[in-house]
């Protein structure tokens, strides 16, 4: 457990009471006792849940009125096999830095592996006059990613080459470059690296055959066997480098994304079903002020599909209970939707763009070469809507405003690290701060709309002045 305060010895805590979590000797040590009041001293004056925020008076010695809020988050990662263990460790280290920056207290609960599909943990963040309890659900994909990457490498290469040729033949590659040349270049470089890996191995095998047959003068069967052996030796010698540079994983990912975008059966069907059902259940539970589904990178199109699936399961989902926010960070959805046969993906985008009960916020960064900066994620893929369009709100995020100048310069050519900045801690207070989005008392839409005005509402000591 990561904590900014010493473990309390009392029997129950405010955060656990708000979340309806029974406190036992086993989990009591993970509870967040920021405010120092016993649960029987808490009573509430409920407000309409659609009006964000519940203000609960805490009775104690000289206690001010406290702003207490509950939030539920569903996080969908990109095509990353590290799973909940890796993301939990990353989250904990970055949460500590973020809370130090904003002078807030925090307690990070233990990682709970609920099933092969979902893991979760809890976060409680608080200032002098506010407290937010967040349950963070992580949609697990590491098993399917590891299974995909464990397929025979020849099959993976065949699928990747077929994807490249198909994108070229259908004009998808051209549309990606026209929308964002940086994203197109990163795709092209990784494709060329895969082809170079293959070509280098073939060239080495061919050279070995030539030397053995024409220079050394060995028999043809022996020279052919030597050629094959050298080919595989060079191929396997270069494989660790291909893994390190993510050549295999990225080229493994996109053929599956193409299947998914076309509405064909894909490896992503189960996570989408699980995420859609979880979103429906969280909204129907009506025990939070805001339900947020976050999709980062390759998780963005999956998160959008999960929302669409939840709306299929319950057509009135967004008309009652807590606010639903879809937060797409560094999204690659346009590259999925550009394919002429990606009818399913474009229909889902159209559905979310006209859904007034959903707040969809698209976060883009010019510095991030792995997203579509300055791009309209609806009209840009050919979906023309009239006045009925209400989503998304496009939020242009400036990494320069979030990081120290020295660190910002160091990251200039670290493309994947920059891509992860969307879910990392800042060095400076800025309008976009992932941990304040999910852990502060301000609705996420307010952060996106008012930005620096919201920053001004937090004192240097962490007090929220806008309550």
C-alpha positions in Angstrom: 0.0 0.0 0.0 1.2 3.4 -0.9 0.2 6.0 1.7 0.9 9.6 2.6 -0.3 9.1 6.1 0.5 6.6 8.8 -1.9 3.7 9.2 -4.7 4.5 11.5 -5.7 2.2 14.3 -9.4 3.0 14.4 -12.0 0.5 13.4 -13.6 2.2 10.4 -13.0 5.1 8.1 -14.9 7.7 6.2 -13.8 6.5 2.7 -14.9 2.9 3.5 -18.2 4.1 4.8 -18.8 6.1 1.6 -17.9 3.1 -0.6 -20.1 0.7 1.4 -17.0 -1.5 2.1 -17.2 -3.5 5.3 -14.0 -3.0 7.3 -12.5 -6.1 8.8 -9.1 -6.6 10.5 -7.9 -7.9 7.1 -8.6 -4.8 5.1 -8.9 -2.1 7.8 -5.3 -1.2 7.5 -5.9 -0.1 3.8 -8.7 2.3 4.7 -8.2 6.1 4.3 -8.7 8.0 7.5 -8.0 11.5 6.5 -10.4 13.5 8.4 -10.3 11.8 11.8 -14.0 11.2 12.5 -15.8 8.1 13.5 -18.5 6.8 11.0 -21.3 7.3 13.5 -20.5 11.0 13.5 -21.4 11.2 9.8 -24.7 12.1 8.4 -25.6 13.3 4.9 -27.8 15.8 3.2 -28.2 14.0 -0.2 -28.3 16.0 -3.4 -29.5 15.0 -6.8 -26.8 12.6 -8.1 -26.9 14.1 -11.6 -25.7 17.4 -10.0 -22.2 16.4 -9.3 -21.0 16.2 -5.7 -22.3 15.2 -2.4 -21.6 17.5 0.5 -21.5 15.5 3.7 -21.1 17.3 7.0 -18.6 15.6 9.3 -19.2 16.3 13.0 -16.0 16.5 15.0 -14.0 19.0 17.0 -14.0 22.3 15.1 -14.8 20.5 11.8 -15.5 22.4 8.7 -18.0 21.2 6.1 -16.3 18.7 3.9 -16.9 18.0 0.2 -17.0 14.2 -0.2 -17.3 12.6 -3.6 -17.3 9.1 -5.0 -16.1 8.2 -8.4 -15.9 4.9 -10.4 -13.3 4.5 -13.1 -12.9 1.8 -15.7 -9.5 1.8 -17.3 -8.8 0.2 -20.7 -5.1 0.1 -21.6 -3.4 -0.2 -25.0 -1.9 -3.3 -26.4 0.4 -3.8 -23.4 1.0 -7.2 -21.8 2.2 -6.0 -18.4 -1.3 -6.3 -17.0 -2.6 -5.1 -13.6 0.6 -5.8 -11.7 2.6 -3.4 -13.9 -0.1 -0.8 -14.1 -0.8 -0.9 -10.4 2.9 -0.3 -9.7 3.1 2.5 -12.2 -0.1 4.0 -10.8 1.2 4.0 -7.3 4.5 5.6 -8.1 2.9 8.3 -10.1 0.1 8.9 -7.6 2.6 9.7 -4.9 4.2 12.4 -7.2 0.9 13.9 -8.2 -0.3 14.3 -4.6 3.0 15.9 -3.6 2.5 18.4 -6.4 -1.0 19.3 -5.3 -0.4 18.9 -1.5 -3.1 16.4 -1.1 -3.2 13.3 1.1 -3.8 9.9 -0.4 -4.2 6.2 0.3 -3.9 3.6 -2.4 -5.7 0.4 -1.5 -4.3 -3.1 -2.4 -4.6 -4.6 -5.8 -7.5 -7.0 -6.0 -7.5 -9.6 -8.8 -11.3 -10.2 -9.2 -11.1 -12.5 -12.1 -9.2 -13.2 -15.3 -11.0 -10.2 -16.8 -10.9 -7.5 -14.2 -8.6 -6.3 -11.5 -9.3 -3.3 -9.2 -7.9 -1.0 -6.5 -9.1 2.0 -4.6 -7.7 5.5 -4.2 -8.7 8.1 -1.7 -7.4 11.6 -2.2 -8.2 14.5 0.1 -7.4 18.1 1.0 -8.2 20.2 4.0 -11.9 20.5 2.9 -12.5 17.8 0.4 -12.2 14.0 -0.1 -12.7 11.8 -3.1 -13.0 8.0 -3.0 -12.4 6.3 -6.3 -12.7 2.7 -7.2 -10.4 1.9 -10.2 -11.3 -1.1 -12.4 -8.7 -2.4 -14.8 -9.9 -4.4 -17.8 -7.4 -7.2 -18.2 -6.0 -8.0 -21.7 -2.6 -9.4 -20.9 -3.6 -13.0 -21.4 -5.0 -12.4 -24.9 -2.0 -10.2 -25.8 0.5 -12.8 -24.6 -1.4 -15.5 -26.5 -1.3 -13.5 -29.7 2.4 -12.7 -29.4 3.1 -16.4 -28.6 1.8 -17.5 -32.0 4.4 -18.9 -34.4 6.4 -15.9 -35.6 5.9 -16.9 -39.3 2.1 -16.6 -38.8 2.5 -13.2 -37.2 4.7 -11.9 -40.0 2.3 -13.2 -42.6 -0.6 -11.4 -41.0 1.4 -8.2 -40.6 2.5 -8.2 -44.2 -1.1 -8.8 -45.3 -2.2 -5.9 -43.1 0.4 -3.6 -44.7 -0.6 -4.5 -48.2 -4.3 -4.3 -47.5 -3.9 -0.8 -46.0 -1.9 0.3 -49.1 -4.4 -1.2 -51.5 -7.5 0.3 -49.8 -5.9 3.8 -49.5 -6.0 3.5 -45.6 -2.3 4.3 -45.4 -2.8 7.5 -47.4 -5.7 8.6 -45.3 -3.7 8.1 -42.1 -0.8 10.2 -43.5 -3.2 12.9 -44.6 -4.8 13.1 -41.2 -1.5 13.1 -39.2 1.8 12.5 -40.8 3.6 11.8 -37.5 1.3 8.9 -36.8 1.7 7.7 -40.3 5.5 7.9 -40.0 5.6 5.9 -36.8 3.5 3.2 -38.5 5.7 3.2 -41.6 8.9 3.0 -39.5 7.7 0.0 -37.6 6.5 -1.7 -40.8 9.9 -1.0 -42.5 11.7 -2.4 -39.4 9.8 -5.6 -39.7 10.6 -5.9 -43.4 14.2 -5.0 -42.8 14.5 -7.7 -40.2 13.2 -10.3 -42.7 15.3 -8.9 -45.6 18.5 -8.9 -43.5 17.9 -12.5 -42.5 17.3 -13.5 -46.1 20.3 -11.6 -47.3 22.5 -13.3 -44.7 21.2 -16.7 -45.8 21.7 -15.9 -49.5 25.3 -14.7 -48.8 26.1 -17.8 -46.9 24.8 -20.0 -49.7 26.9 -18.0 -52.3 30.1 -18.3 -50.2 29.6 -21.9 -49.5 28.7 -22.9 -53.0 30.9 -20.6 -55.2 33.8 -19.6 -52.9 34.3 -22.7 -50.8 32.9 -25.1 -53.4 30.9 -27.4 -51.2 28.1 -29.5 -52.5 24.7 -27.9 -53.2 22.8 -29.7 -50.4 25.4 -28.6 -47.9 25.4 -25.0 -49.1 21.6 -24.9 -48.9 21.6 -26.3 -45.4 24.2 -23.7 -44.5 22.1 -21.0 -46.0 19.0 -22.0 -44.0 21.0 -22.3 -40.8 22.5 -18.8 -41.2 19.0 -17.4 -42.1 17.5 -18.7 -38.9 20.6 -17.7 -36.8 20.4 -14.1 -38.0 16.6 -14.0 -37.7 16.7 -15.2 -34.1 19.7 -13.0 -33.2 17.7 -9.9 -34.3 14.5 -11.0 -32.6 15.4 -9.5 -29.1 16.0 -6.2 -30.8 12.6 -6.4 -32.6 11.0 -7.1 -29.3 12.8 -4.2 -27.6 11.7 -1.8 -30.3 8.1 -3.1 -30.2 8.3 -4.1 -33.8 6.6 -7.5 -33.2 4.0 -6.2 -30.8 2.8 -3.3 -32.9 2.7 -5.3 -36.1 0.9 -8.1 -34.2 -1.7 -5.6 -32.9 -3.0 -4.0 -36.0 -4.2 -7.1 -37.9 -6.4 -7.8 -34.9 -7.6 -4.2 -34.8 -8.6 -4.3 -38.4 -10.7 -7.4 -37.7 -12.3 -5.6 -34.8 -13.0 -2.4 -36.8 -14.7 -4.4 -39.5 -17.0 -6.0 -36.9 -15.6 -9.5 -37.4 -15.0 -11.8 -34.5 -11.7 -10.8 -32.8 -9.7 -11.3 -29.6 -11.2 -8.0 -28.2 -14.8 -9.3 -28.1 -14.6 -10.6 -24.5 -12.9 -7.5 -23.0 -15.6 -5.4 -24.7 -18.4 -7.5 -23.4 -16.9 -7.5 -19.9 -16.3 -3.7 -19.9 -19.8 -3.0 -21.3 -21.4 -5.1 -18.6 -19.3 -3.5 -15.8 -20.2 0.0 -17.0 -23.9 -0.9 -17.0 -23.6 -2.3 -13.5 -21.7 0.7 -12.1 -24.3 3.1 -13.4 -27.2 1.1 -12.2 -25.7 0.7 -8.8 -26.1 4.5 -8.5 -23.5 4.7 -5.7 -21.2 7.2 -7.3 -21.3 10.8 -8.5 -19.4 10.1 -11.7 -18.6 7.0 -13.7 -15.6 7.4 -16.0 -14.3 5.0 -18.7 -10.8 5.8 -19.7 -9.3 4.4 -22.9 -5.6 5.1 -23.6 -4.0 4.6 -27.0 -5.2 1.3 -28.4 -7.7 1.1 -25.5 -9.6 4.1 -26.8 -11.5 2.3 -29.5 -12.2 -0.6 -27.1 -13.5 1.8 -24.5 -15.8 3.5 -27.0 -17.1 0.0 -28.0 -17.7 -0.8 -24.3 -19.9 2.3 -23.9 -21.8 1.4 -27.1 -22.3 -2.1 -25.7 -23.5 -0.8 -22.4 -26.1 1.3 -24.2 -27.2 -1.8 -26.1 -27.6 -3.6 -22.8 -29.6 -0.7 -21.3 -30.9 2.0 -23.6 -31.7 4.3 -20.8 -28.3 4.0 -19.2 -27.2 7.6 -19.4 -30.6 9.1 -18.4 -30.4 8.3 -14.7 -27.9 7.9 -12.0 -24.3 9.3 -12.1 -22.8 11.2 -15.0 -21.0 9.0 -17.5 -17.7 10.3 -18.9 -15.8 8.7 -21.8 -12.2 9.9 -21.7 -10.1 8.9 -24.7 -6.4 9.7 -24.2 -3.9 9.6 -27.1 -6.5 7.8 -29.2 -5.7 5.7 -32.3 -9.4 5.3 -33.1 -9.2 7.3 -36.4 -6.6 4.9 -37.8 -9.0 2.1 -37.1 -12.0 3.9 -38.6 -10.1 5.0 -41.8 -10.4 1.6 -43.3 -13.2 1.5 -45.9 -14.7 -1.7 -44.3 -14.5 -0.4 -40.7 -18.3 0.2 -40.7 -18.7 -1.0 -37.1 -16.1 1.4 -35.7 -17.7 4.4 -37.6 -21.1 3.5 -36.4 -20.0 3.4 -32.8 -18.4 6.8 -33.2 -21.6 8.2 -34.8 -23.6 6.7 -31.9 -21.4 8.4 -29.2 -21.3 11.7 -31.1 -25.1 12.2 -30.9 -25.6 10.7 -27.4 -26.5 13.6 -25.1 -26.4 11.6 -21.9 -22.7 10.7 -22.4 -19.8 13.2 -22.0 -17.1 12.2 -24.4 -13.7 14.1 -24.0 -11.0 13.5 -26.5 -7.5 14.4 -25.2 -4.9 15.0 -27.9 -1.3 16.3 -27.7 0.8 17.8 -30.4 4.0 16.4 -28.9 2.6 12.8 -29.0 3.4 11.3 -32.4 1.2 8.3 -31.6 -2.1 10.1 -31.6 -4.1 12.3 -34.0 -3.4 15.9 -32.8 -5.7 18.6 -34.1 -8.0 16.1 -35.6 -11.8 16.0 -35.5 -12.5 12.4 -34.5 -16.0 12.5 -36.0 -16.0 14.7 -39.1 -12.4 13.7 -39.9 -13.4 10.1 -40.6 -16.3 11.2 -42.9 -19.2 11.2 -40.4 -21.2 14.3 -41.1 -23.7 15.2 -38.4 -25.9 18.3 -38.0 -27.1 20.0 -34.9 -27.7 16.7 -33.2 -23.9 16.3 -32.6 -22.9 16.9 -29.0 -19.7 15.0 -28.7 -16.7 14.9 -28.3 -15.1 17.9 -26.6 -11.6 17.9 -28.0 -9.0 18.9 -25.4 -5.6 19.9 -26.7 -3.1 18.9 -24.0 0.3 20.7 -23.8 2.9 18.4 -22.4 5.3 21.4 -22.3 3.1 22.9 -19.6 3.1 19.8 -17.5 6.8 18.9 -17.4 10.0 20.6 -16.4 12.0 22.0 -19.4 14.9 19.7 -18.8 12.8 16.6 -18.6 10.7 17.7 -21.6 13.8 17.9 -23.7 15.0 14.5 -22.6 11.7 13.0 -23.8 11.9 14.6 -27.2 12.7 11.3 -29.1 11.2 8.9 -26.6 7.9 8.5 -28.4 6.3 5.7 -26.3 7.3 7.5 -23.0 5.7 10.7 -24.3 2.6 8.6 -25.3 2.3 7.4 -21.7 2.5 11.0 -20.3 -1.3 11.0 -20.5 -1.4 8.7 -17.5 1.7 9.9 -15.7 2.2 12.5 -13.0 3.1 16.1 -13.9 6.0 18.2 -12.7 3.9 21.4 -12.6 0.3 22.1 -11.9 -1.4 22.2 -15.3 -5.0 21.9 -16.5 -4.5 18.3 -17.5 -3.4 16.1 -14.7 -4.6 12.5 -14.9 -4.7 12.0 -11.1 -6.6 15.2 -10.4 -9.1 14.2 -13.1 -9.9 11.0 -11.4 -9.2 12.0 -7.8 -10.3 15.7 -7.3 -13.7 17.0 -6.4 -14.1 18.8 -9.7 -16.1 17.0 -12.5 -13.8 16.0 -15.4 -15.8 18.0 -17.9 -15.1 21.1 -15.8 -11.4 20.5 -16.0 -11.7 20.2 -19.8 -13.8 23.3 -20.2 -12.4 25.7 -17.6 -8.9 24.4 -17.3 -6.7 27.2 -15.6 -9.7 28.6 -13.8 -10.0 25.2 -12.1 -6.3 25.3 -11.1 -6.9 28.7 -9.4 -9.6 27.1 -7.2 -7.0 24.9 -5.4 -4.8 26.7 -2.9 -1.1 26.0 -2.5 -2.1 23.9 0.6 -4.5 21.8 -1.4 -7.7 23.4 -0.2 -10.5 23.5 -2.8 -11.8 27.0 -2.9 -14.6 26.3 -5.4 -16.8 24.2 -3.1 
